[in-house]
Amino acid sequence: MIAFENVAYNYGGGELLSEVSLKLAPGSFHFLTGPSGSGKSTFLKLCYGELLPTAGRLTLFDREVRGLNRDEIARIRGRMGIVHQDCQFLDHLPMAANVALPATVTGREAPMQDLADLMGWVGLADVMQAMPPHLSGGERQRAALARAIIMSPEVVLADEPTGNLDWDMSLRLLQLLIELNRMGKTILIATHDLNLIRTAKQQVAARVLRIAKRRVQLAGADL
C-alpha cells in the first residue's frame, strides 16, 4: 500500500530522513514516534505525496510517486484521510459543511443522513450547525477526523491528533481510530505520547516506528 525503499529526504540543509525502508500493509496500525524536529511530519507528507523523496523509491498504492502527475497524486490522495496537527476550518461555514467539504469539492456530495451518521459517530451530532470558533479543541479534532474519513479512505494519516487534548479526550479520539482500523482501514499516527501508544497496544496489534538519527526503525517492546 505504502512502501519506502531506501528513501531519503533533504530539506537543503542536510538529510532529515535517510535510508528509510518499510511497508505499511493494508489494515495495519502504526504509530510514529521521535523527538520534535526529527521528521515525523515530513514522513507523513511523503506518505501522502505532499513531498517527493530526494533519493530512493516510494510507491503509493503500487504507483511510484516520481512518475505521477498532479492529477494522479490528487487521485491517490483521495484514497487517504489526513488529519493535520493544526486542523483548520472555514469559519463562515457550519461544521456539517466543513466536514462535508472534501465530498463537496469533488462533486460527490454526501447524503445528509450519511453526514449526520458520521457526525454522530464522532460525537458531534449536537454541533452540526455550530460555527467552528464555537467548538472546543476536542470537538475540532473529532471534526477533523470526520472530515478526513468522509470519502471512506483506505488509509488514515494523523499528525499529533491528540497533542492539544486532555487524556480523556485523547482516549476518545484513539478509540475512534481503533474502530476505523477494525473496519479495515490502515492507520498511521505520529505522536510523542507514549502512554497513548501503550494504551492502544492493549487493544490493537499496533506496530511502533521510531525516528532516530535520520532512520525510521521498528521500535522494540520496551515502550
N, C-alpha and C positions, 0 to 999 in steps of 0.2 A: 504493500500500500504506500508507505513512505520508506525509501531506502537510501541511506548515505553510504557511499563507497569512497573512503579516503578524502572526504570533503574538508576543505579549509575555507575560512573566510577572513579577508583582510580589509580593515577599515581605512587603510592608508598609512597608519602609524605602526604597522606590525600585525602579525596574525592574532586574531581574537580566538578563533577556533582552528584546530589543526588535526588532520588525520582522523576525522570522525567517520567511523564505520558502524552502522547499526541499522536495524529494520524495525519499523512499527507495524506489527501484523494486524490484520482485521480483527476487531473485537478485543484488542489488548488494552490494558490500562497502565499508563506510565506516569510517574512523577519525574520532574526535572529539578534538581537542586544545584546549589552552588552559591558562592558569595556574590554580593551586589557587584555588578560590573563584569562578571565572569563570562557573560554571553548568553544567558537564558533567553532573553527577548530576541536576540539575534538568531538563536537556534530555532525559535518558533517562527520567525519571519522566513527563514529558509524553508521550513516545513510547509508554509502556505504560499510560497513563491513570491513574497514581497522582496526578498533578496535572492541573488544568484550566487552560487559558490565561486570563489576565486580559483579553486583547484578541486579536482576530484569529480565524482559523478553523483548527481542527486536525481532520483526518479520519484515522481508523484503519480500514483495510480498507473504504474508501468510506463510513464512518459518521462523522458529525460528533459529536465527543465530548460536546458540551454537551447533545445530545438523548438521551443514553444513560442508562439507569438502572443501578443497581449490578449487577444480574444480567447485563445486556448488556455492561457493562465486564468482568465476570468471564469471559464467553464469549470476548470479544476477547483478553483476556489469556491465555486458554487456547491461543490460536494463536501465542503468543510464549514464548520461553525466556529467562529473565532470570538473569544471573549477577551477584550483588551484590558490591560491593567487599569487604565483610566477610561471608564466607559462614558461615552459621550452620547447625548440625545439632542434632538431638536426641541428646544424649549417652547416653541409655539404650537407643537403638536401634542395631543394627549398620549398617554403611554401606550394605549392599544395601537395607535397609528405608528408610534415609534417602533414597537415590537414587530409590526407587520411590514415595516419599510423594505427589508430585503425582498419580500414577495412582491411588494408594490412596484419597485423599480424594475423588476424583471418581467412585469406584466402577468405574473401568476398570483394574483391577489388571493389570500387565504380566505375561505368562507368564515363569516363572523362566528359561527358556532365553534369551528376549529380553533379560532383565535381565543375565544372565551375559554375553551377547554384548556388550551396551553397556559393562559394566564392563571387559570385556577390551579393547574398542576404546580406552578411555581409559587403559589400562594399570593397571587396579586389580583384576584377577581374583584376585590373591592376598590382597586385604584386604576381600573382600565381607562377611565376618563379623566384621571388626575393629570396635571401638568408636571413635567419632570422636576422642576425646582421644589416641588412639594414632597418628593419622595425621600425616605431615609437612605443611608448608604447601603443597608442590606437589601432594601427594595430595589434600588438601582442595579445592584449586582445580579439579583434574580431576574430583573427585566432584561439585563444584558445577556443572560443565559437564554432566556426565552427568545430573544431576537436572534441569537446565534443558531438556534435549532428550528426556527420557523420553517425552513426549507428542508427539513428532515435530512441533515447532513450525515455522511458516513463517519466523519472524524470531527471531534470537538477539541479545539486547542484553546487552553485558558492560561492567561498570563497573570499570575498572582491574583486569582479571583477572590481570595479571602483576605488580602493584605490589609484592608481597612475595616474589617469586620470584627465584632467580638466573637468569643468562642462559640456561643450558642448559634449565632447566625452562620458562622463558618461551617459548623456541623450540618446545618440545614442545607447549605449550598453543596457541601460534599455529598450528602445523601442524594440530592438530585443528580449529580454527576455519576454516582454509583448506579442509580436506577437507569440512566442512559446507557451505561456500559452493559447492564444486564439485558437491555434491548438490542444489544449487538453493536453499539457504537464504539469506535476506537477513541480513547480519551488520553490526552496528554496535558498535564497540569504543571506549570512552572510555579514553584513555591519555595520559600525558605522555612516554612513551618513544619518542623519535624514531628510535632505532636499530631498534626493533621495527617501526615503520612502514616504514622503508627496506627492511628485510629482507622484509616482506610484499609490498611493491610489486614485488619481483623475481619473485614467484610468482603474483600475482593482480592483476587490474585494480582496485586499491583507490583510492577517492577519499578525500581528506583534508579534513575540515571543521575550521575553527579558530574558536574563540570569542574575539573581541576587541572591546572597547568595547561589550559587550552584544549584538553582532551575531554570527550564525553565517555564516561565509563559506567558500567553497571556496578552500582553500589552493593556492598555486602549486606549481611543481615544484622549489622550492628547499629542500625539507626535507632 
